[in-house]
Amino acid sequence: MALVADHIRYVATLARLTLTDEEVTRFAGQLDQILAYVDTLKQLKTDDVPPTSHAVPMSNVFRRDEPAPALPIEAALANAPQREGPFFKVPRVLDDA
């Protein structure tokens, strides 16, 4: 499938990008090569390949969730840009309504 400049400009608009005519020409060629490679991959026989979410086995790498003492307030607020008493002070994000 040959990509025309209008396709590239349309995708650029969706991505909120402004492209020069030179970039449109270059990206059209690059995207055409990518789509040709995808067409090549479509020819592979994958009927006997089970679907997987990862190429290698995965295991939980997190520590066990065990209760521990809370961080002291002064340590928690040490790098806070603004604070009000023992709390972080942040801009209001909800209207009064």
Secondary structure, 3 states (H helix, E strand, C coil): CCCCHHHHHHHHHHCCCCCCHHHHHHHHHHHHHHHHHHHHHHCCCCCCCCCCCCCCCCCCCCCCCCCCCCCCHHHHCCCCCCEECCEECCCCCCCCC
